[in-house]
């Protein structure tokens, strides 16, 4: 029974890294002026101890920790009255899991790069209204090995594609940003040394940000995220790890200079059906030029 419980906890962690790398920040769906370059650095510390199965807690002593850093470049352009952007992201992660009565697993790896094209079919700054569509492509170029559990690896050894739609509407000093995406995965046909195939269902994600522009240099945001799907199976056998997670957070945005924006954020996955509930403390530094 103890070995089964350990294996179950490892399976639960399969989906943690994707949820970290794909979480959006407030005002991400608002385009910068055409010709703008942006260089961004992200850092998140994620930790969790409580594991759940079918909504029931099965462990409160699992020690999961991750330090995720990402370097991102974005260029904004415009065709006619329609803004667009191209972006590339390179993630790096240092992760570990310590399960009671079992050994500690750890890995430090470069993750799968993320490439995205963004298009705004409607953008009206005067009315503070934007509609944004983004296509993400994630090729399997990150580090991956059979010698470590998949849960602590940054590489996924499979392609994935994500289609995102966002709407932003401002009301005086306040702004509402609503966003949803669907993410699709190819198979990982080298899941184990025996080359078992790991399949993964689509993930469906929704989020909302209520933003308050306190003044020209400071904004606050109350954030909510929901994830569903992503159940995995190996050799046709389900791992019973479908996501149904709720996360709340707060974000503080501060313009240090006219060309430098600092974000401080805290997020808490307060409810999970089949995963480990995690807490995330992060920063993001953006330089516009």
ChimeraX commands (.cxc) that place a marker at each C-alpha (Angstrom):
marker #1 position 0.00,0.00,0.00 radius 0.5
marker #1 position 2.85,2.42,0.83 radius 0.5
marker #1 position 4.46,1.84,-2.60 radius 0.5
marker #1 position 1.14,2.47,-4.33 radius 0.5
marker #1 position 0.72,5.72,-2.42 radius 0.5
marker #1 position 4.23,6.88,-3.38 radius 0.5
marker #1 position 3.60,6.12,-7.06 radius 0.5
marker #1 position 0.28,7.94,-6.92 radius 0.5
marker #1 position 1.88,11.10,-5.52 radius 0.5
marker #1 position 4.49,11.07,-8.29 radius 0.5
marker #1 position 1.75,10.79,-10.92 radius 0.5
marker #1 position -0.09,13.73,-9.36 radius 0.5
marker #1 position 2.86,16.03,-10.03 radius 0.5
marker #1 position 2.92,15.44,-13.80 radius 0.5
marker #1 position 0.83,18.55,-14.46 radius 0.5
marker #1 position 2.40,21.09,-12.09 radius 0.5
marker #1 position 5.10,22.48,-14.38 radius 0.5
marker #1 position 2.78,23.19,-17.35 radius 0.5
marker #1 position 0.42,25.12,-15.11 radius 0.5
marker #1 position 3.30,27.27,-13.91 radius 0.5
marker #1 position 4.75,28.07,-17.31 radius 0.5
marker #1 position 1.39,28.93,-18.86 radius 0.5
marker #1 position -0.07,31.12,-16.11 radius 0.5
marker #1 position -0.73,34.63,-17.42 radius 0.5
marker #1 position -0.26,37.95,-15.68 radius 0.5
marker #1 position -2.64,40.94,-15.51 radius 0.5
marker #1 position -2.56,43.22,-18.58 radius 0.5
marker #1 position -0.79,40.58,-20.69 radius 0.5
marker #1 position -3.60,40.92,-23.24 radius 0.5
marker #1 position -3.03,44.64,-23.88 radius 0.5
marker #1 position -0.65,45.43,-26.78 radius 0.5
marker #1 position 2.30,47.78,-26.48 radius 0.5
marker #1 position 2.79,50.44,-29.20 radius 0.5
marker #1 position 4.07,49.09,-32.56 radius 0.5
marker #1 position 7.83,48.87,-32.76 radius 0.5
marker #1 position 8.20,48.09,-29.04 radius 0.5
marker #1 position 10.63,45.41,-27.88 radius 0.5
marker #1 position 10.19,43.85,-24.44 radius 0.5
marker #1 position 12.69,41.72,-22.53 radius 0.5
marker #1 position 11.19,39.92,-19.53 radius 0.5
marker #1 position 12.59,37.83,-16.69 radius 0.5
marker #1 position 10.34,35.61,-14.53 radius 0.5
marker #1 position 11.09,33.82,-11.28 radius 0.5
marker #1 position 8.62,31.65,-9.33 radius 0.5
marker #1 position 9.06,29.58,-6.19 radius 0.5
marker #1 position 6.40,26.87,-5.93 radius 0.5
marker #1 position 5.88,24.54,-2.98 radius 0.5
marker #1 position 3.28,22.04,-1.85 radius 0.5
marker #1 position 2.66,19.27,0.67 radius 0.5
marker #1 position -0.98,18.16,0.35 radius 0.5
marker #1 position -1.93,15.59,-2.31 radius 0.5
marker #1 position -5.52,14.84,-3.35 radius 0.5
marker #1 position -7.26,11.99,-5.17 radius 0.5
marker #1 position -10.86,12.40,-6.32 radius 0.5
marker #1 position -11.09,15.40,-4.00 radius 0.5
marker #1 position -9.88,13.48,-0.93 radius 0.5
marker #1 position -6.56,14.26,0.76 radius 0.5
marker #1 position -4.22,11.27,0.57 radius 0.5
marker #1 position -1.05,12.89,1.96 radius 0.5
marker #1 position -0.07,16.01,3.88 radius 0.5
marker #1 position 3.66,15.34,4.16 radius 0.5
marker #1 position 4.93,15.35,0.59 radius 0.5
marker #1 position 7.63,17.99,0.15 radius 0.5
marker #1 position 7.53,19.41,-3.38 radius 0.5
marker #1 position 9.60,22.46,-4.29 radius 0.5
marker #1 position 10.31,24.13,-7.60 radius 0.5
marker #1 position 12.25,27.20,-8.64 radius 0.5
marker #1 position 11.25,28.21,-12.16 radius 0.5
marker #1 position 12.98,30.96,-14.15 radius 0.5
marker #1 position 11.99,32.13,-17.61 radius 0.5
marker #1 position 13.55,34.52,-20.10 radius 0.5
marker #1 position 11.14,36.02,-22.63 radius 0.5
marker #1 position 11.40,38.35,-25.61 radius 0.5
marker #1 position 8.41,40.01,-27.31 radius 0.5
marker #1 position 8.16,42.30,-30.32 radius 0.5
marker #1 position 5.00,44.32,-31.07 radius 0.5
marker #1 position 3.96,45.40,-34.54 radius 0.5
marker #1 position 0.84,46.59,-36.35 radius 0.5
marker #1 position -0.76,45.95,-39.76 radius 0.5
marker #1 position -3.29,48.65,-40.56 radius 0.5
marker #1 position -5.27,49.09,-37.37 radius 0.5
marker #1 position -4.56,45.58,-36.10 radius 0.5
marker #1 position -1.76,45.05,-33.53 radius 0.5
marker #1 position 0.26,41.85,-33.48 radius 0.5
marker #1 position 3.17,40.41,-31.50 radius 0.5
marker #1 position 5.72,37.62,-31.64 radius 0.5
marker #1 position 7.16,36.14,-28.47 radius 0.5
marker #1 position 9.62,33.45,-27.41 radius 0.5
marker #1 position 10.11,31.98,-23.93 radius 0.5
marker #1 position 12.94,29.83,-22.57 radius 0.5
marker #1 position 12.21,28.22,-19.17 radius 0.5
marker #1 position 14.62,26.70,-16.68 radius 0.5
marker #1 position 13.66,24.78,-13.56 radius 0.5
marker #1 position 15.17,23.30,-10.43 radius 0.5
marker #1 position 12.67,20.88,-8.87 radius 0.5
marker #1 position 12.61,18.33,-6.09 radius 0.5
marker #1 position 10.17,16.03,-4.36 radius 0.5
marker #1 position 10.76,14.36,-1.00 radius 0.5
marker #1 position 8.24,11.63,-0.18 radius 0.5
marker #1 position 8.21,10.22,3.37 radius 0.5
marker #1 position 9.81,6.77,3.64 radius 0.5
marker #1 position 11.17,7.10,0.13 radius 0.5
marker #1 position 14.20,8.76,-1.47 radius 0.5
marker #1 position 14.33,12.35,-2.64 radius 0.5
marker #1 position 14.17,13.06,-6.37 radius 0.5
marker #1 position 15.57,16.24,-7.93 radius 0.5
marker #1 position 16.46,17.70,-11.32 radius 0.5
marker #1 position 17.77,20.96,-12.80 radius 0.5
marker #1 position 16.92,21.33,-16.48 radius 0.5
marker #1 position 16.19,23.64,-19.39 radius 0.5
marker #1 position 12.54,23.32,-20.36 radius 0.5
marker #1 position 10.73,23.16,-23.68 radius 0.5
marker #1 position 10.87,26.56,-25.42 radius 0.5
marker #1 position 7.59,28.36,-26.10 radius 0.5
marker #1 position 6.89,30.26,-29.33 radius 0.5
marker #1 position 3.75,32.35,-29.80 radius 0.5
marker #1 position 2.08,34.64,-32.29 radius 0.5
marker #1 position -0.46,37.17,-31.01 radius 0.5
marker #1 position -3.14,39.05,-32.98 radius 0.5
marker #1 position -5.68,41.64,-31.85 radius 0.5
marker #1 position -8.77,41.61,-34.14 radius 0.5
marker #1 position -10.13,44.49,-32.07 radius 0.5
marker #1 position -8.11,47.12,-30.22 radius 0.5
marker #1 position -9.61,50.42,-29.04 radius 0.5
marker #1 position -7.45,52.16,-26.42 radius 0.5
marker #1 position -9.87,55.11,-26.23 radius 0.5
marker #1 position -12.66,52.77,-25.10 radius 0.5
marker #1 position -10.22,50.61,-23.12 radius 0.5
marker #1 position -11.34,47.52,-25.01 radius 0.5
marker #1 position -9.20,44.77,-26.57 radius 0.5
marker #1 position -9.80,41.30,-28.00 radius 0.5
marker #1 position -6.73,39.10,-28.35 radius 0.5
marker #1 position -6.00,35.70,-29.92 radius 0.5
marker #1 position -2.73,33.84,-29.35 radius 0.5
marker #1 position -1.36,30.67,-30.90 radius 0.5
marker #1 position 1.34,28.93,-28.85 radius 0.5
marker #1 position 3.63,26.17,-30.10 radius 0.5
marker #1 position 5.77,24.19,-27.63 radius 0.5
marker #1 position 8.30,21.88,-29.34 radius 0.5
marker #1 position 9.97,19.03,-27.38 radius 0.5
marker #1 position 13.44,20.61,-27.22 radius 0.5
marker #1 position 13.90,20.69,-23.44 radius 0.5
marker #1 position 15.96,18.27,-21.39 radius 0.5
marker #1 position 14.36,14.87,-20.84 radius 0.5
marker #1 position 15.71,11.62,-19.41 radius 0.5
marker #1 position 14.41,8.18,-18.48 radius 0.5
marker #1 position 16.46,8.23,-15.28 radius 0.5
marker #1 position 14.25,10.65,-13.34 radius 0.5
marker #1 position 10.50,10.83,-12.65 radius 0.5
marker #1 position 8.63,12.84,-15.26 radius 0.5
marker #1 position 7.15,15.01,-12.51 radius 0.5
marker #1 position 10.45,16.82,-11.91 radius 0.5
marker #1 position 11.52,17.19,-15.54 radius 0.5
marker #1 position 11.19,20.43,-17.49 radius 0.5
marker #1 position 11.17,18.67,-20.86 radius 0.5
marker #1 position 8.00,16.84,-21.87 radius 0.5
marker #1 position 9.25,14.84,-24.90 radius 0.5
marker #1 position 6.11,15.73,-26.88 radius 0.5
marker #1 position 4.68,18.63,-28.86 radius 0.5
marker #1 position 1.86,20.75,-27.50 radius 0.5
marker #1 position -0.28,23.52,-28.97 radius 0.5
marker #1 position -2.32,26.13,-27.17 radius 0.5
marker #1 position -5.04,28.41,-28.53 radius 0.5
marker #1 position -5.92,31.40,-26.35 radius 0.5
marker #1 position -8.67,34.03,-26.48 radius 0.5
marker #1 position -8.80,37.07,-24.19 radius 0.5
marker #1 position -11.07,40.09,-23.71 radius 0.5
marker #1 position -10.12,43.23,-21.78 radius 0.5
marker #1 position -12.53,46.02,-20.84 radius 0.5
marker #1 position -11.74,49.12,-18.79 radius 0.5
marker #1 position -14.11,51.17,-16.63 radius 0.5
marker #1 position -12.47,54.32,-15.29 radius 0.5
marker #1 position -9.53,53.23,-13.09 radius 0.5
marker #1 position -10.71,49.59,-13.17 radius 0.5
marker #1 position -10.23,46.90,-15.76 radius 0.5
marker #1 position -11.56,43.36,-16.25 radius 0.5
marker #1 position -9.47,40.82,-18.15 radius 0.5
marker #1 position -11.05,37.46,-19.06 radius 0.5
marker #1 position -9.04,34.74,-20.74 radius 0.5
marker #1 position -9.43,31.12,-21.77 radius 0.5
marker #1 position -7.36,28.58,-23.63 radius 0.5
marker #1 position -7.32,24.98,-24.78 radius 0.5
marker #1 position -4.04,23.07,-24.88 radius 0.5
marker #1 position -3.51,19.96,-26.99 radius 0.5
marker #1 position -0.74,17.36,-26.71 radius 0.5
marker #1 position 0.90,14.76,-28.91 radius 0.5
marker #1 position 2.01,11.46,-27.35 radius 0.5
marker #1 position 5.24,10.91,-25.45 radius 0.5
marker #1 position 6.38,7.64,-27.04 radius 0.5
marker #1 position 9.50,7.32,-24.88 radius 0.5
marker #1 position 7.83,7.61,-21.49 radius 0.5
marker #1 position 9.92,4.82,-19.92 radius 0.5
marker #1 position 13.01,2.76,-20.73 radius 0.5
marker #1 position 10.62,0.25,-22.30 radius 0.5
marker #1 position 9.32,3.06,-24.57 radius 0.5
marker #1 position 5.79,2.99,-23.20 radius 0.5
marker #1 position 3.55,5.68,-24.69 radius 0.5
marker #1 position 2.12,8.39,-22.44 radius 0.5
marker #1 position -1.05,10.04,-23.71 radius 0.5
marker #1 position -2.52,13.24,-22.32 radius 0.5
marker #1 position -6.00,14.71,-22.73 radius 0.5
marker #1 position -6.62,18.35,-23.56 radius 0.5
marker #1 position -6.36,20.96,-20.81 radius 0.5
marker #1 position -8.99,23.71,-20.62 radius 0.5
marker #1 position -8.10,26.85,-18.71 radius 0.5
marker #1 position -9.96,29.98,-17.67 radius 0.5
marker #1 position -8.81,33.02,-15.73 radius 0.5
marker #1 position -10.04,36.43,-14.63 radius 0.5
marker #1 position -8.22,39.54,-13.44 radius 0.5
marker #1 position -9.87,42.50,-11.72 radius 0.5
marker #1 position -7.35,45.32,-12.07 radius 0.5
marker #1 position -7.24,48.67,-10.29 radius 0.5
marker #1 position -4.95,51.40,-11.61 radius 0.5
marker #1 position -4.15,53.16,-8.34 radius 0.5
marker #1 position -2.14,55.79,-10.20 radius 0.5
marker #1 position 0.07,56.04,-13.29 radius 0.5
marker #1 position 2.84,53.94,-11.75 radius 0.5
marker #1 position 0.98,51.41,-9.56 radius 0.5
marker #1 position -1.75,48.84,-10.20 radius 0.5
marker #1 position -3.26,46.03,-8.12 radius 0.5
marker #1 position -5.00,42.90,-9.39 radius 0.5
marker #1 position -7.15,40.16,-7.88 radius 0.5
marker #1 position -6.60,36.99,-9.93 radius 0.5
marker #1 position -8.46,33.70,-10.39 radius 0.5
marker #1 position -7.45,30.63,-12.42 radius 0.5
marker #1 position -9.27,27.38,-13.26 radius 0.5
marker #1 position -7.82,24.27,-14.93 radius 0.5
marker #1 position -9.68,21.18,-16.11 radius 0.5
marker #1 position -8.68,18.05,-18.03 radius 0.5
marker #1 position -5.19,16.80,-18.81 radius 0.5
marker #1 position -5.77,13.22,-17.68 radius 0.5
marker #1 position -2.85,10.96,-18.63 radius 0.5
marker #1 position -2.68,7.28,-19.52 radius 0.5
marker #1 position 0.21,4.89,-20.16 radius 0.5
marker #1 position -0.16,1.81,-22.35 radius 0.5
marker #1 position -3.89,2.53,-22.45 radius 0.5
marker #1 position -4.26,2.51,-18.64 radius 0.5
marker #1 position -5.57,5.73,-17.10 radius 0.5
marker #1 position -3.63,7.39,-14.28 radius 0.5
marker #1 position -6.87,8.95,-12.93 radius 0.5
marker #1 position -5.15,12.33,-12.64 radius 0.5
marker #1 position -7.63,14.67,-14.34 radius 0.5
marker #1 position -7.22,18.28,-13.28 radius 0.5
marker #1 position -10.02,20.23,-11.66 radius 0.5
marker #1 position -8.09,22.97,-9.89 radius 0.5
marker #1 position -8.98,26.41,-8.53 radius 0.5
marker #1 position -6.30,29.04,-7.85 radius 0.5
marker #1 position -6.58,32.54,-6.38 radius 0.5
marker #1 position -3.92,35.21,-6.35 radius 0.5
marker #1 position -2.96,38.85,-6.05 radius 0.5
marker #1 position -0.57,40.87,-8.22 radius 0.5
marker #1 position 1.13,44.21,-7.62 radius 0.5
marker #1 position 2.46,46.08,-10.65 radius 0.5
marker #1 position 4.94,48.93,-10.20 radius 0.5
marker #1 position 6.57,51.05,-12.91 radius 0.5
marker #1 position 10.08,51.58,-11.55 radius 0.5
marker #1 position 10.84,53.81,-14.55 radius 0.5
marker #1 position 8.86,54.64,-17.71 radius 0.5
marker #1 position 10.57,51.68,-19.40 radius 0.5
marker #1 position 10.72,49.19,-16.49 radius 0.5
marker #1 position 7.77,47.32,-14.96 radius 0.5
marker #1 position 8.02,45.10,-11.87 radius 0.5
marker #1 position 5.31,42.57,-10.96 radius 0.5
marker #1 position 5.07,40.89,-7.55 radius 0.5
marker #1 position 2.59,38.03,-7.33 radius 0.5
marker #1 position 1.29,35.40,-4.93 radius 0.5
marker #1 position -0.96,32.49,-5.92 radius 0.5
marker #1 position -2.57,29.68,-3.97 radius 0.5
marker #1 position -4.16,26.57,-5.47 radius 0.5
marker #1 position -6.79,26.27,-2.78 radius 0.5
marker #1 position -8.76,23.36,-4.27 radius 0.5
marker #1 position -7.60,20.36,-6.30 radius 0.5
marker #1 position -9.35,17.19,-7.39 radius 0.5
marker #1 position -6.33,15.08,-8.36 radius 0.5
marker #1 position -3.12,16.96,-7.74 radius 0.5
marker #1 position -0.92,18.59,-5.13 radius 0.5
marker #1 position -2.10,21.99,-3.92 radius 0.5
marker #1 position 0.72,24.48,-4.34 radius 0.5
marker #1 position 1.62,28.01,-3.32 radius 0.5
marker #1 position 3.49,30.26,-5.75 radius 0.5
marker #1 position 5.47,33.41,-4.97 radius 0.5
marker #1 position 6.84,35.12,-8.05 radius 0.5
marker #1 position 8.33,38.22,-9.62 radius 0.5
marker #1 position 8.46,39.48,-13.19 radius 0.5
marker #1 position 10.70,42.25,-14.47 radius 0.5
marker #1 position 10.00,43.75,-17.90 radius 0.5
marker #1 position 12.16,46.22,-19.81 radius 0.5
marker #1 position 10.60,48.08,-22.77 radius 0.5
marker #1 position 12.81,49.52,-25.51 radius 0.5
marker link #1:1,2 radius 0.2
marker link #1:2,3 radius 0.2
marker link #1:3,4 radius 0.2
marker link #1:4,5 radius 0.2
marker link #1:5,6 radius 0.2
marker link #1:6,7 radius 0.2
marker link #1:7,8 radius 0.2
marker link #1:8,9 radius 0.2
marker link #1:9,10 radius 0.2
marker link #1:10,11 radius 0.2
marker link #1:11,12 radius 0.2
marker link #1:12,13 radius 0.2
marker link #1:13,14 radius 0.2
marker link #1:14,15 radius 0.2
marker link #1:15,16 radius 0.2
marker link #1:16,17 radius 0.2
marker link #1:17,18 radius 0.2
marker link #1:18,19 radius 0.2
marker link #1:19,20 radius 0.2
marker link #1:20,21 radius 0.2
marker link #1:21,22 radius 0.2
marker link #1:22,23 radius 0.2
marker link #1:23,24 radius 0.2
marker link #1:24,25 radius 0.2
marker link #1:25,26 radius 0.2
marker link #1:26,27 radius 0.2
marker link #1:27,28 radius 0.2
marker link #1:28,29 radius 0.2
marker link #1:29,30 radius 0.2
marker link #1:30,31 radius 0.2
marker link #1:31,32 radius 0.2
marker link #1:32,33 radius 0.2
marker link #1:33,34 radius 0.2
marker link #1:34,35 radius 0.2
marker link #1:35,36 radius 0.2
marker link #1:36,37 radius 0.2
marker link #1:37,38 radius 0.2
marker link #1:38,39 radius 0.2
marker link #1:39,40 radius 0.2
marker link #1:40,41 radius 0.2
marker link #1:41,42 radius 0.2
marker link #1:42,43 radius 0.2
marker link #1:43,44 radius 0.2
marker link #1:44,45 radius 0.2
marker link #1:45,46 radius 0.2
marker link #1:46,47 radius 0.2
marker link #1:47,48 radius 0.2
marker link #1:48,49 radius 0.2
marker link #1:49,50 radius 0.2
marker link #1:50,51 radius 0.2
marker link #1:51,52 radius 0.2
marker link #1:52,53 radius 0.2
marker link #1:53,54 radius 0.2
marker link #1:54,55 radius 0.2
marker link #1:55,56 radius 0.2
marker link #1:56,57 radius 0.2
marker link #1:57,58 radius 0.2
marker link #1:58,59 radius 0.2
marker link #1:59,60 radius 0.2
marker link #1:60,61 radius 0.2
marker link #1:61,62 radius 0.2
marker link #1:62,63 radius 0.2
marker link #1:63,64 radius 0.2
marker link #1:64,65 radius 0.2
marker link #1:65,66 radius 0.2
marker link #1:66,67 radius 0.2
marker link #1:67,68 radius 0.2
marker link #1:68,69 radius 0.2
marker link #1:69,70 radius 0.2
marker link #1:70,71 radius 0.2
marker link #1:71,72 radius 0.2
marker link #1:72,73 radius 0.2
marker link #1:73,74 radius 0.2
marker link #1:74,75 radius 0.2
marker link #1:75,76 radius 0.2
marker link #1:76,77 radius 0.2
marker link #1:77,78 radius 0.2
marker link #1:78,79 radius 0.2
marker link #1:79,80 radius 0.2
marker link #1:80,81 radius 0.2
marker link #1:81,82 radius 0.2
marker link #1:82,83 radius 0.2
marker link #1:83,84 radius 0.2
marker link #1:84,85 radius 0.2
marker link #1:85,86 radius 0.2
marker link #1:86,87 radius 0.2
marker link #1:87,88 radius 0.2
marker link #1:88,89 radius 0.2
marker link #1:89,90 radius 0.2
marker link #1:90,91 radius 0.2
marker link #1:91,92 radius 0.2
marker link #1:92,93 radius 0.2
marker link #1:93,94 radius 0.2
marker link #1:94,95 radius 0.2
marker link #1:95,96 radius 0.2
marker link #1:96,97 radius 0.2
marker link #1:97,98 radius 0.2
marker link #1:98,99 radius 0.2
marker link #1:99,100 radius 0.2
marker link #1:100,101 radius 0.2
marker link #1:101,102 radius 0.2
marker link #1:102,103 radius 0.2
marker link #1:103,104 radius 0.2
marker link #1:104,105 radius 0.2
marker link #1:105,106 radius 0.2
marker link #1:106,107 radius 0.2
marker link #1:107,108 radius 0.2
marker link #1:108,109 radius 0.2
marker link #1:109,110 radius 0.2
marker link #1:110,111 radius 0.2
marker link #1:111,112 radius 0.2
marker link #1:112,113 radius 0.2
marker link #1:113,114 radius 0.2
marker link #1:114,115 radius 0.2
marker link #1:115,116 radius 0.2
marker link #1:116,117 radius 0.2
marker link #1:117,118 radius 0.2
marker link #1:118,119 radius 0.2
marker link #1:119,120 radius 0.2
marker link #1:120,121 radius 0.2
marker link #1:121,122 radius 0.2
marker link #1:122,123 radius 0.2
marker link #1:123,124 radius 0.2
marker link #1:124,125 radius 0.2
marker link #1:125,126 radius 0.2
marker link #1:126,127 radius 0.2
marker link #1:127,128 radius 0.2
marker link #1:128,129 radius 0.2
marker link #1:129,130 radius 0.2
marker link #1:130,131 radius 0.2
marker link #1:131,132 radius 0.2
marker link #1:132,133 radius 0.2
marker link #1:133,134 radius 0.2
marker link #1:134,135 radius 0.2
marker link #1:135,136 radius 0.2
marker link #1:136,137 radius 0.2
marker link #1:137,138 radius 0.2
marker link #1:138,139 radius 0.2
marker link #1:139,140 radius 0.2
marker link #1:140,141 radius 0.2
marker link #1:141,142 radius 0.2
marker link #1:142,143 radius 0.2
marker link #1:143,144 radius 0.2
marker link #1:144,145 radius 0.2
marker link #1:145,146 radius 0.2
marker link #1:146,147 radius 0.2
marker link #1:147,148 radius 0.2
marker link #1:148,149 radius 0.2
marker link #1:149,150 radius 0.2
marker link #1:150,151 radius 0.2
marker link #1:151,152 radius 0.2
marker link #1:152,153 radius 0.2
marker link #1:153,154 radius 0.2
marker link #1:154,155 radius 0.2
marker link #1:155,156 radius 0.2
marker link #1:156,157 radius 0.2
marker link #1:157,158 radius 0.2
marker link #1:158,159 radius 0.2
marker link #1:159,160 radius 0.2
marker link #1:160,161 radius 0.2
marker link #1:161,162 radius 0.2
marker link #1:162,163 radius 0.2
marker link #1:163,164 radius 0.2
marker link #1:164,165 radius 0.2
marker link #1:165,166 radius 0.2
marker link #1:166,167 radius 0.2
marker link #1:167,168 radius 0.2
marker link #1:168,169 radius 0.2
marker link #1:169,170 radius 0.2
marker link #1:170,171 radius 0.2
marker link #1:171,172 radius 0.2
marker link #1:172,173 radius 0.2
marker link #1:173,174 radius 0.2
marker link #1:174,175 radius 0.2
marker link #1:175,176 radius 0.2
marker link #1:176,177 radius 0.2
marker link #1:177,178 radius 0.2
marker link #1:178,179 radius 0.2
marker link #1:179,180 radius 0.2
marker link #1:180,181 radius 0.2
marker link #1:181,182 radius 0.2
marker link #1:182,183 radius 0.2
marker link #1:183,184 radius 0.2
marker link #1:184,185 radius 0.2
marker link #1:185,186 radius 0.2
marker link #1:186,187 radius 0.2
marker link #1:187,188 radius 0.2
marker link #1:188,189 radius 0.2
marker link #1:189,190 radius 0.2
marker link #1:190,191 radius 0.2
marker link #1:191,192 radius 0.2
marker link #1:192,193 radius 0.2
marker link #1:193,194 radius 0.2
marker link #1:194,195 radius 0.2
marker link #1:195,196 radius 0.2
marker link #1:196,197 radius 0.2
marker link #1:197,198 radius 0.2
marker link #1:198,199 radius 0.2
marker link #1:199,200 radius 0.2
marker link #1:200,201 radius 0.2
marker link #1:201,202 radius 0.2
marker link #1:202,203 radius 0.2
marker link #1:203,204 radius 0.2
marker link #1:204,205 radius 0.2
marker link #1:205,206 radius 0.2
marker link #1:206,207 radius 0.2
marker link #1:207,208 radius 0.2
marker link #1:208,209 radius 0.2
marker link #1:209,210 radius 0.2
marker link #1:210,211 radius 0.2
marker link #1:211,212 radius 0.2
marker link #1:212,213 radius 0.2
marker link #1:213,214 radius 0.2
marker link #1:214,215 radius 0.2
marker link #1:215,216 radius 0.2
marker link #1:216,217 radius 0.2
marker link #1:217,218 radius 0.2
marker link #1:218,219 radius 0.2
marker link #1:219,220 radius 0.2
marker link #1:220,221 radius 0.2
marker link #1:221,222 radius 0.2
marker link #1:222,223 radius 0.2
marker link #1:223,224 radius 0.2
marker link #1:224,225 radius 0.2
marker link #1:225,226 radius 0.2
marker link #1:226,227 radius 0.2
marker link #1:227,228 radius 0.2
marker link #1:228,229 radius 0.2
marker link #1:229,230 radius 0.2
marker link #1:230,231 radius 0.2
marker link #1:231,232 radius 0.2
marker link #1:232,233 radius 0.2
marker link #1:233,234 radius 0.2
marker link #1:234,235 radius 0.2
marker link #1:235,236 radius 0.2
marker link #1:236,237 radius 0.2
marker link #1:237,238 radius 0.2
marker link #1:238,239 radius 0.2
marker link #1:239,240 radius 0.2
marker link #1:240,241 radius 0.2
marker link #1:241,242 radius 0.2
marker link #1:242,243 radius 0.2
marker link #1:243,244 radius 0.2
marker link #1:244,245 radius 0.2
marker link #1:245,246 radius 0.2
marker link #1:246,247 radius 0.2
marker link #1:247,248 radius 0.2
marker link #1:248,249 radius 0.2
marker link #1:249,250 radius 0.2
marker link #1:250,251 radius 0.2
marker link #1:251,252 radius 0.2
marker link #1:252,253 radius 0.2
marker link #1:253,254 radius 0.2
marker link #1:254,255 radius 0.2
marker link #1:255,256 radius 0.2
marker link #1:256,257 radius 0.2
marker link #1:257,258 radius 0.2
marker link #1:258,259 radius 0.2
marker link #1:259,260 radius 0.2
marker link #1:260,261 radius 0.2
marker link #1:261,262 radius 0.2
marker link #1:262,263 radius 0.2
marker link #1:263,264 radius 0.2
marker link #1:264,265 radius 0.2
marker link #1:265,266 radius 0.2
marker link #1:266,267 radius 0.2
marker link #1:267,268 radius 0.2
marker link #1:268,269 radius 0.2
marker link #1:269,270 radius 0.2
marker link #1:270,271 radius 0.2
marker link #1:271,272 radius 0.2
marker link #1:272,273 radius 0.2
marker link #1:273,274 radius 0.2
marker link #1:274,275 radius 0.2
marker link #1:275,276 radius 0.2
marker link #1:276,277 radius 0.2
marker link #1:277,278 radius 0.2
marker link #1:278,279 radius 0.2
marker link #1:279,280 radius 0.2
marker link #1:280,281 radius 0.2
marker link #1:281,282 radius 0.2
marker link #1:282,283 radius 0.2
marker link #1:283,284 radius 0.2
marker link #1:284,285 radius 0.2
marker link #1:285,286 radius 0.2
marker link #1:286,287 radius 0.2
marker link #1:287,288 radius 0.2
marker link #1:288,289 radius 0.2
view
